[in-house]
Amino acid sequence: MKRITVVVMALFALLAFFYNAVNAGQFYREYWAEWDEKITNCPNRLRVNDTELSLHETFGKRSEAKANGLILVQVNEDLFQLEAAQLYLEMWGGHPGTSNKRFLPNGKQVYNVPEVGAAAGHCTYSYPVIPLKVQHLVTGTNAFQFACDRGESFWGHFIMDNACVRCFLKPDHPDLVKAGLKGFSANVKLSNSSNVLQDVTEVSITCPKEFEKSIASVDYLGRYYGFDDNGDGHENDWHGFTQKKQYQNHIGSASKPPFMVSWNTSMIPTQPKPMAIRAVVHLKGEFHYATDTIDDLTFPPKRSRVEMYKCSSIPVPFWSRDSQEKKTIIELPGDISSLKQVHLMIKIWDGGEGNIREPFKINGHPYSITSRKAIHDVVFTVAEVNPKHLQPGKNQITLLSDTEHHGIEVLLPGPVLIARYYEK
Protein backbone atom coordinates (compact mmCIF):
# COMPACT_ATOMS: atom_id res chain seq x y z
CA MET A 1 0.00 0.00 0.00
CA LYS A 2 2.85 2.40 0.83
CA ARG A 3 4.39 1.87 -2.64
CA ILE A 4 1.03 2.55 -4.33
CA THR A 5 0.71 5.78 -2.36
CA VAL A 6 4.17 6.93 -3.48
CA VAL A 7 3.33 6.20 -7.14
CA VAL A 8 0.01 8.07 -6.92
CA MET A 9 1.76 11.07 -5.37
CA ALA A 10 4.39 11.02 -8.10
CA LEU A 11 1.72 10.91 -10.81
CA PHE A 12 0.01 13.89 -9.21
CA ALA A 13 3.28 15.77 -9.34
CA LEU A 14 3.61 14.97 -13.04
CA LEU A 15 0.09 16.16 -13.81
CA ALA A 16 0.74 19.41 -12.02
CA PHE A 17 3.64 20.26 -14.34
CA PHE A 18 4.40 23.84 -13.40
CA TYR A 19 1.00 25.12 -14.42
CA ASN A 20 -0.66 24.19 -11.15
CA ALA A 21 2.47 23.78 -9.03
CA VAL A 22 3.62 27.35 -9.70
CA ASN A 23 1.44 30.22 -8.61
CA ALA A 24 0.69 32.84 -11.23
CA GLY A 25 3.07 35.74 -10.89
CA GLN A 26 5.87 33.58 -9.49
CA PHE A 27 9.45 33.97 -10.68
CA TYR A 28 11.85 31.10 -11.07
CA ARG A 29 15.34 30.33 -12.38
CA GLU A 30 16.57 27.19 -14.11
CA TYR A 31 19.85 25.35 -13.62
CA TRP A 32 20.52 22.77 -16.33
CA ALA A 33 22.83 19.83 -15.87
CA GLU A 34 25.92 19.85 -18.08
CA TRP A 35 27.12 16.40 -19.08
CA ASP A 36 30.68 15.53 -18.16
CA GLU A 37 31.94 12.12 -19.23
CA LYS A 38 34.33 12.10 -16.28
CA ILE A 39 31.32 12.34 -13.95
CA THR A 40 28.75 10.16 -15.74
CA ASN A 41 31.37 7.62 -16.91
CA CYS A 42 29.57 7.54 -20.26
CA PRO A 43 29.68 10.01 -23.20
CA ASN A 44 26.93 12.28 -24.54
CA ARG A 45 23.97 11.20 -22.44
CA LEU A 46 23.14 10.30 -18.90
CA ARG A 47 22.36 6.60 -18.95
CA VAL A 48 20.92 4.76 -15.98
CA ASN A 49 21.21 0.99 -15.61
CA ASP A 50 19.51 -1.55 -13.41
CA THR A 51 21.17 -2.52 -10.17
CA GLU A 52 22.51 -5.86 -11.47
CA LEU A 53 23.84 -4.91 -14.90
CA SER A 54 27.55 -4.64 -14.05
CA LEU A 55 27.88 -8.45 -13.88
CA HIS A 56 25.37 -9.32 -16.61
CA GLU A 57 26.83 -12.07 -18.80
CA THR A 58 25.65 -10.49 -22.07
CA PHE A 59 25.53 -6.72 -21.44
CA GLY A 60 27.87 -6.17 -18.51
CA LYS A 61 30.93 -5.48 -20.67
CA ARG A 62 29.26 -3.00 -23.03
CA SER A 63 30.30 0.63 -22.80
CA GLU A 64 26.79 1.69 -21.71
CA ALA A 65 27.09 -0.57 -18.66
CA LYS A 66 29.79 1.73 -17.27
CA ALA A 67 27.29 4.58 -16.84
CA ASN A 68 26.94 5.39 -13.16
CA GLY A 69 23.65 7.34 -13.26
CA LEU A 70 25.16 10.41 -11.60
CA ILE A 71 24.60 14.04 -12.59
CA LEU A 72 25.85 17.21 -10.98
CA VAL A 73 23.83 20.45 -11.13
CA GLN A 74 25.22 23.80 -10.09
CA VAL A 75 22.52 25.66 -8.15
CA ASN A 76 23.75 29.16 -7.44
CA GLU A 77 20.98 30.19 -5.07
CA ASP A 78 20.63 31.31 -1.49
CA LEU A 79 18.26 28.59 -0.34
CA PHE A 80 16.78 30.88 2.32
CA GLN A 81 15.40 33.04 -0.53
CA LEU A 82 13.51 30.18 -2.24
CA GLU A 83 9.85 29.23 -1.91
CA ALA A 84 10.01 25.88 -3.76
CA ALA A 85 12.07 23.75 -6.14
CA GLN A 86 11.51 21.14 -8.86
CA LEU A 87 13.51 18.70 -10.95
CA TYR A 88 12.52 18.67 -14.65
CA LEU A 89 13.62 15.90 -17.04
CA GLU A 90 13.57 15.15 -20.76
CA MET A 91 13.55 11.38 -20.41
CA TRP A 92 13.55 8.41 -22.78
CA GLY A 93 11.54 5.85 -20.83
CA GLY A 94 14.11 3.22 -21.67
CA HIS A 95 13.96 -0.44 -22.49
CA PRO A 96 10.34 -1.59 -22.22
CA GLY A 97 9.80 -3.29 -18.88
CA THR A 98 12.25 -1.11 -16.93
CA SER A 99 10.70 -0.27 -13.56
CA ASN A 100 11.10 1.71 -10.34
CA LYS A 101 12.98 4.72 -11.71
CA ARG A 102 14.20 6.85 -8.83
CA PHE A 103 16.86 9.30 -7.70
CA LEU A 104 18.58 10.49 -4.55
CA PRO A 105 19.51 14.20 -4.30
CA ASN A 106 22.59 14.85 -2.21
CA GLY A 107 22.05 11.58 -0.33
CA LYS A 108 19.02 13.02 1.49
CA GLN A 109 15.87 11.19 0.28
CA VAL A 110 14.76 8.78 -2.44
CA TYR A 111 12.31 10.34 -4.94
CA ASN A 112 10.29 8.27 -7.42
CA VAL A 113 10.18 9.20 -11.10
CA PRO A 114 6.54 8.99 -12.35
CA GLU A 115 5.72 5.80 -14.24
CA VAL A 116 3.98 6.44 -17.59
CA GLY A 117 4.01 3.02 -19.28
CA ALA A 118 7.57 1.68 -19.60
CA ALA A 119 7.17 -0.77 -16.71
CA ALA A 120 4.15 -2.26 -18.52
CA GLY A 121 6.28 -2.87 -21.62
CA HIS A 122 5.56 0.24 -23.70
CA CYS A 123 7.96 2.61 -25.47
CA THR A 124 7.79 6.00 -23.77
CA TYR A 125 9.30 9.46 -23.63
CA SER A 126 8.17 11.82 -20.89
CA TYR A 127 8.93 15.12 -19.20
CA PRO A 128 8.37 14.59 -15.47
CA VAL A 129 8.33 17.52 -13.08
CA ILE A 130 9.11 16.37 -9.56
CA PRO A 131 8.77 18.72 -6.57
CA LEU A 132 11.90 18.82 -4.42
CA LYS A 133 12.19 19.80 -0.79
CA VAL A 134 14.33 22.92 -0.73
CA GLN A 135 16.29 21.54 2.22
CA HIS A 136 17.39 18.62 0.04
CA LEU A 137 19.34 21.02 -2.17
CA VAL A 138 22.64 22.70 -1.39
CA THR A 139 24.06 26.00 -2.60
CA GLY A 140 26.62 25.06 -5.24
CA THR A 141 27.15 21.53 -6.62
CA ASN A 142 24.15 19.20 -6.22
CA ALA A 143 24.56 15.46 -6.82
CA PHE A 144 21.60 13.49 -8.20
CA GLN A 145 22.09 9.72 -8.20
CA PHE A 146 19.60 7.87 -10.44
CA ALA A 147 18.72 4.17 -10.39
CA CYS A 148 16.16 1.70 -11.75
CA ASP A 149 15.22 -1.98 -11.58
CA ARG A 150 15.22 -4.51 -14.41
CA GLY A 151 11.53 -5.27 -13.97
CA GLU A 152 10.28 -7.25 -16.96
CA SER A 153 13.02 -5.97 -19.29
CA PHE A 154 16.02 -7.83 -20.64
CA TRP A 155 18.08 -4.88 -19.36
CA GLY A 156 16.76 -2.15 -17.10
CA HIS A 157 17.88 1.08 -18.73
CA PHE A 158 16.73 4.66 -19.37
CA ILE A 159 18.24 7.93 -20.61
CA MET A 160 17.88 11.55 -19.61
CA ASP A 161 18.68 13.88 -22.51
CA ASN A 162 18.34 16.95 -20.29
CA ALA A 163 17.68 17.73 -16.66
CA CYS A 164 17.30 20.93 -14.71
CA VAL A 165 16.54 22.22 -11.25
CA ARG A 166 13.93 24.98 -11.10
CA CYS A 167 14.18 27.34 -8.16
CA PHE A 168 11.17 29.50 -7.28
CA LEU A 169 12.04 32.85 -5.76
CA LYS A 170 10.40 34.64 -2.86
CA PRO A 171 8.60 37.84 -3.99
CA ASP A 172 11.10 40.09 -2.23
CA HIS A 173 14.18 38.21 -3.48
CA PRO A 174 17.12 40.66 -3.56
CA ASP A 175 17.93 39.76 -7.18
CA LEU A 176 14.40 40.72 -8.29
CA VAL A 177 14.73 44.03 -6.49
CA LYS A 178 18.16 44.64 -8.02
CA ALA A 179 16.85 43.83 -11.52
CA GLY A 180 13.92 46.20 -11.10
CA LEU A 181 11.39 43.37 -11.44
CA LYS A 182 9.72 43.47 -8.04
CA GLY A 183 6.60 45.10 -9.48
CA PHE A 184 6.59 43.12 -12.75
CA SER A 185 3.34 41.57 -13.97
CA ALA A 186 2.08 40.17 -17.27
CA ASN A 187 -1.16 38.65 -18.54
CA VAL A 188 -2.27 36.77 -21.64
CA LYS A 189 -4.51 38.66 -24.06
CA LEU A 190 -6.64 37.33 -26.94
CA SER A 191 -7.28 39.26 -30.16
CA ASN A 192 -11.04 38.98 -29.70
CA SER A 193 -12.85 40.33 -26.66
CA SER A 194 -14.77 37.11 -26.00
CA ASN A 195 -13.41 33.73 -24.88
CA VAL A 196 -14.43 32.09 -28.16
CA LEU A 197 -11.52 30.71 -30.21
CA GLN A 198 -11.68 31.08 -33.98
CA ASP A 199 -9.74 28.82 -36.36
CA VAL A 200 -6.90 31.33 -36.05
CA THR A 201 -6.69 33.41 -32.89
CA GLU A 202 -3.99 35.93 -32.10
CA VAL A 203 -2.49 35.68 -28.64
CA SER A 204 -0.23 38.22 -26.93
CA ILE A 205 0.64 39.50 -23.47
CA THR A 206 0.07 42.78 -21.72
CA CYS A 207 2.41 44.25 -19.12
CA PRO A 208 3.28 47.70 -17.81
CA LYS A 209 5.13 49.65 -20.51
CA GLU A 210 8.24 50.17 -18.39
CA PHE A 211 8.83 46.40 -18.20
CA GLU A 212 8.65 45.60 -21.93
CA LYS A 213 12.38 46.10 -22.36
CA SER A 214 13.01 43.43 -19.70
CA ILE A 215 11.27 40.68 -21.71
CA ALA A 216 13.46 38.44 -23.86
CA SER A 217 10.76 36.07 -25.18
CA VAL A 218 7.40 34.47 -24.40
CA ASP A 219 6.18 30.88 -24.77
CA TYR A 220 2.42 30.27 -24.94
CA LEU A 221 0.86 26.98 -23.89
CA GLY A 222 -2.68 25.68 -24.14
CA ARG A 223 -4.77 23.24 -22.16
CA TYR A 224 -7.19 21.28 -24.30
CA TYR A 225 -8.24 17.76 -25.29
CA GLY A 226 -5.85 16.45 -27.93
CA PHE A 227 -2.86 14.25 -28.78
CA ASP A 228 -0.90 13.30 -25.64
CA ASP A 229 2.31 14.92 -26.85
CA ASN A 230 4.12 14.92 -23.49
CA GLY A 231 3.51 11.22 -22.90
CA ASP A 232 1.99 11.55 -19.43
CA GLY A 233 -1.10 9.50 -20.31
CA HIS A 234 -3.51 12.46 -20.29
CA GLU A 235 -5.23 13.99 -23.32
CA ASN A 236 -7.18 16.82 -21.67
CA ASP A 237 -4.03 18.47 -20.47
CA TRP A 238 -1.50 21.25 -21.02
CA HIS A 239 0.18 20.61 -24.37
CA GLY A 240 3.74 21.20 -25.53
CA PHE A 241 7.03 19.56 -24.64
CA THR A 242 10.69 20.48 -24.73
CA GLN A 243 13.37 19.01 -26.95
CA LYS A 244 16.92 20.18 -26.39
CA LYS A 245 15.39 22.60 -23.85
CA GLN A 246 13.17 24.30 -26.47
CA TYR A 247 9.37 24.08 -26.61
CA GLN A 248 7.70 22.05 -29.39
CA ASN A 249 4.01 21.65 -30.30
CA HIS A 250 2.97 24.54 -28.06
CA ILE A 251 0.82 27.49 -29.14
CA GLY A 252 3.90 29.46 -30.18
CA SER A 253 6.78 31.69 -29.14
CA ALA A 254 7.59 35.36 -29.71
CA SER A 255 10.70 37.45 -29.07
CA LYS A 256 9.60 40.98 -30.04
CA PRO A 257 6.90 43.32 -28.64
CA PRO A 258 3.92 42.93 -28.59
CA PHE A 259 4.98 39.25 -28.37
CA MET A 260 2.07 38.12 -30.52
CA VAL A 261 1.55 34.64 -32.02
CA SER A 262 -1.20 33.20 -34.21
CA TRP A 263 -2.77 30.06 -32.75
CA ASN A 264 -4.20 27.79 -35.44
CA THR A 265 -6.87 25.74 -33.68
CA SER A 266 -8.53 24.31 -36.79
CA MET A 267 -7.31 20.74 -36.12
CA ILE A 268 -7.82 20.70 -32.37
CA PRO A 269 -10.54 18.15 -31.58
CA THR A 270 -14.03 19.15 -30.56
CA GLN A 271 -13.81 19.72 -26.82
CA PRO A 272 -15.70 18.02 -23.99
CA LYS A 273 -14.60 20.80 -21.60
CA PRO A 274 -13.46 24.45 -21.82
CA MET A 275 -9.84 25.19 -22.75
CA ALA A 276 -7.20 27.49 -21.24
CA ILE A 277 -4.08 29.48 -22.15
CA ARG A 278 -1.07 30.42 -20.09
CA ALA A 279 2.31 31.96 -20.88
CA VAL A 280 5.85 31.66 -19.61
CA VAL A 281 7.67 34.99 -19.86
CA HIS A 282 11.45 34.76 -20.15
CA LEU A 283 13.12 37.86 -18.79
CA LYS A 284 16.62 39.22 -19.18
CA GLY A 285 18.88 38.08 -16.37
CA GLU A 286 17.69 34.43 -16.65
CA PHE A 287 14.42 35.01 -14.79
CA HIS A 288 11.20 33.24 -15.82
CA TYR A 289 7.66 34.29 -14.93
CA ALA A 290 4.37 32.34 -15.05
CA THR A 291 1.29 34.37 -16.01
CA ASP A 292 -2.30 33.95 -14.94
CA THR A 293 -4.41 31.44 -16.86
CA ILE A 294 -7.26 32.46 -19.16
CA ASP A 295 -9.89 29.78 -18.52
CA ASP A 296 -13.27 28.88 -20.00
CA LEU A 297 -12.18 29.15 -23.64
CA THR A 298 -14.57 27.53 -26.12
CA PHE A 299 -15.06 27.03 -29.84
CA PRO A 300 -17.95 28.61 -31.80
CA PRO A 301 -21.12 26.49 -31.63
CA LYS A 302 -21.22 26.01 -35.43
CA ARG A 303 -17.55 25.05 -35.81
CA SER A 304 -16.76 22.07 -38.05
CA ARG A 305 -16.57 18.78 -36.17
CA VAL A 306 -13.02 17.60 -35.43
CA GLU A 307 -12.45 14.11 -34.02
CA MET A 308 -9.43 12.26 -32.66
CA TYR A 309 -9.05 8.55 -33.48
CA LYS A 310 -6.60 6.35 -31.58
CA CYS A 311 -5.43 2.78 -32.00
CA SER A 312 -7.83 0.18 -30.62
CA SER A 313 -4.75 -1.51 -29.13
CA ILE A 314 -1.02 -1.29 -29.80
CA PRO A 315 1.80 -3.84 -29.82
CA VAL A 316 3.68 -4.16 -26.53
CA PRO A 317 6.23 -2.88 -27.23
CA PHE A 318 5.50 -0.98 -30.46
CA TRP A 319 9.09 -1.42 -31.64
CA SER A 320 10.32 -2.75 -34.98
CA ARG A 321 13.85 -3.99 -35.69
CA ASP A 322 15.48 -6.95 -37.45
CA SER A 323 12.57 -7.13 -39.97
CA GLN A 324 9.94 -7.75 -37.28
CA GLU A 325 6.89 -5.95 -38.64
CA LYS A 326 4.44 -4.50 -36.13
CA LYS A 327 0.78 -3.81 -36.90
CA THR A 328 -2.14 -2.02 -35.32
CA ILE A 329 -5.58 -0.73 -36.24
CA ILE A 330 -7.23 2.70 -36.11
CA GLU A 331 -10.97 2.35 -36.50
CA LEU A 332 -12.93 5.13 -38.23
CA PRO A 333 -16.73 5.58 -38.40
CA GLY A 334 -18.81 3.74 -40.98
CA ASP A 335 -19.40 6.96 -42.91
CA ILE A 336 -16.35 9.12 -43.65
CA SER A 337 -17.69 10.69 -46.84
CA SER A 338 -17.58 14.17 -45.29
CA LEU A 339 -13.89 14.05 -44.34
CA LYS A 340 -12.27 17.38 -45.19
CA GLN A 341 -8.78 17.18 -43.68
CA VAL A 342 -6.84 14.54 -41.75
CA HIS A 343 -3.59 14.79 -39.78
CA LEU A 344 -1.40 11.97 -38.56
CA MET A 345 0.26 12.74 -35.21
CA ILE A 346 3.00 10.44 -33.95
CA LYS A 347 6.16 10.49 -31.81
CA ILE A 348 8.93 7.97 -32.27
CA TRP A 349 12.39 7.22 -30.92
CA ASP A 350 14.36 7.06 -34.15
CA GLY A 351 16.96 4.29 -34.02
CA GLY A 352 16.79 3.83 -37.78
CA GLU A 353 14.82 1.99 -40.46
CA GLY A 354 17.88 0.27 -41.96
CA ASN A 355 17.32 -0.48 -45.64
CA ILE A 356 13.52 -0.16 -45.54
CA ARG A 357 12.44 2.68 -47.83
CA GLU A 358 8.89 2.97 -46.50
CA PRO A 359 8.93 1.99 -42.82
CA PHE A 360 5.49 3.36 -41.86
CA LYS A 361 2.27 2.85 -43.80
CA ILE A 362 -1.45 3.50 -43.45
CA ASN A 363 -3.46 0.93 -45.44
CA GLY A 364 -0.32 0.32 -47.51
CA HIS A 365 0.30 4.01 -48.22
CA PRO A 366 3.68 5.31 -46.94
CA TYR A 367 4.04 8.32 -44.65
CA SER A 368 7.36 9.74 -43.50
CA ILE A 369 7.83 9.63 -39.71
CA THR A 370 11.63 9.20 -39.34
CA SER A 371 14.65 11.46 -39.75
CA ARG A 372 16.19 9.02 -42.28
CA LYS A 373 19.40 9.48 -40.26
CA ALA A 374 18.87 7.15 -37.27
CA ILE A 375 19.42 10.09 -34.90
CA HIS A 376 18.57 8.10 -31.73
CA ASP A 377 16.31 10.89 -30.55
CA VAL A 378 12.65 11.87 -30.55
CA VAL A 379 11.04 12.66 -33.91
CA PHE A 380 7.62 14.29 -33.67
CA THR A 381 5.53 14.27 -36.85
CA VAL A 382 2.34 16.01 -37.88
CA ALA A 383 1.64 14.83 -41.43
CA GLU A 384 -1.21 15.58 -43.82
CA VAL A 385 -3.05 12.35 -44.67
CA ASN A 386 -4.85 11.90 -47.98
CA PRO A 387 -8.49 11.07 -47.06
CA LYS A 388 -8.55 8.71 -50.05
CA HIS A 389 -6.01 6.53 -48.23
CA LEU A 390 -8.52 5.91 -45.46
CA GLN A 391 -11.57 3.67 -45.32
CA PRO A 392 -14.63 3.24 -43.11
CA GLY A 393 -13.99 0.90 -40.21
CA LYS A 394 -10.58 -0.67 -39.73
CA ASN A 395 -7.46 1.09 -41.06
CA GLN A 396 -4.21 -0.83 -40.77
CA ILE A 397 -0.98 0.76 -39.53
CA THR A 398 2.31 -1.06 -40.24
CA LEU A 399 5.83 -0.38 -38.95
CA LEU A 400 8.97 -2.06 -40.28
CA SER A 401 12.72 -1.67 -39.73
CA ASP A 402 15.37 -4.19 -40.77
CA THR A 403 18.28 -2.76 -38.77
CA GLU A 404 19.93 -5.24 -36.42
CA HIS A 405 20.46 -2.42 -33.97
CA HIS A 406 17.91 -0.22 -32.21
CA GLY A 407 15.22 0.22 -34.86
CA ILE A 408 12.08 2.38 -34.60
CA GLU A 409 10.05 2.78 -31.42
CA VAL A 410 6.54 4.23 -31.60
CA LEU A 411 6.15 6.09 -28.33
CA LEU A 412 2.94 6.23 -26.34
CA PRO A 413 0.21 7.18 -27.11
CA GLY A 414 0.91 5.60 -30.51
CA PRO A 415 -0.22 6.98 -33.89
CA VAL A 416 -3.34 9.16 -33.83
CA LEU A 417 -5.53 10.53 -36.62
CA ILE A 418 -7.14 13.96 -36.24
CA ALA A 419 -10.05 14.32 -38.69
CA ARG A 420 -11.93 17.51 -39.61
CA TYR A 421 -15.28 17.07 -41.32
CA TYR A 422 -17.21 19.33 -43.67
CA GLU A 423 -20.04 21.20 -42.01
CA LYS A 424 -23.45 19.68 -42.64
Secondary structure, 3 states (H helix, E strand, C coil): CHHHHHHHHHHHHHHHHHHHHCCCCCEEEEEECCCCHHHHCCCCCEEEEECCHHHCCCCCCCHHHHCCCEEEEEECCCHHHEEEEEEEEEEECCCCCCEEEEEEECCCCCEECCCCCHHHCCCCEECCEEEECHHHCCCEEEEEEEEEECCCCCCCEEEEEEEEEEEEECCCCHHHHHCCCCCCCCEEEECCCCCECCCEEEEEEECCHHHHHHEEEEEEEEEEECCCCCCCCCCEEEECEEECCEEECCCEEECCCCCCEEEECCCCCCCCCCEEEEEEEEECCCEEEECCCEEEEECCCCCCCEEEEEECCCCCCCEECCCCCEEEEEEECCCCCCEEEEEEEEEEEEECCCCCCCCEEECCEECCCCCCCCCCCEEEEEEEECHHHCCCEEEEEEECCCCCCCEEEECCCCCEEEEEECCC
